[in-house]
Amino acid sequence: MSVFNQGQYLEESIRSILSQTFKNFEFIIVNDACSDKSPQILKYWADRDSRIKIITNEENIGLTKSLNKAIKEASGEYIVRQDSDDISLEERLEKQVSFLDLHTDVKILGTFGYRISEDGTIIGKQRVPVSSNTIKKYIIKKNPFMHTSVMMRKEIIE
């Protein structure tokens, strides 16, 4: 996760990862030079859960570079994306790990997702291609994955 001034959503986003039914993970969060209350929120949670590792950028370097820093620090078999203003359902990691463990030929997966308002009300559903053939056709024009729902094998990005 990379964070840049998302303090109003950050706590709920972190809580959604820490309350996963799958418990064996490291949670790498990059503070991309936040100037809001995000650093205090990150410290609060890192002090309470040893799975959290905070990387602090001295200056804002943007989402992509921050995520690349996090990936370099990751020691797990899988890389999971979570945006600092998104919420994961509690069985997300368990279901995704189970799927990848059973389907060793699959290198990356994502899910549908809900769009929610600032007050947490579901206002829509985001659908993405699901079959391999559809993904291959779609990827030429646009990213076929909802990035905040992606889990991938670390080997494909090393």
Buried (B, 14 or more C-beta within 10 A) or exposed (E): BBBBBBBEBBBEBBEBBBEBEBEEBEBBBBBBBBEBBBBEBBEEBBEEEEBBBBBEBEEBBEBEEBBEBBBEEBEEEBBBBBBBBBBBBEEBBEBBBEEBEEEEEEEBBBBEBEEBEEEEEEEEEEEBBEEEEEBEEBEEEEEBBBEBBBBBBEEEEE
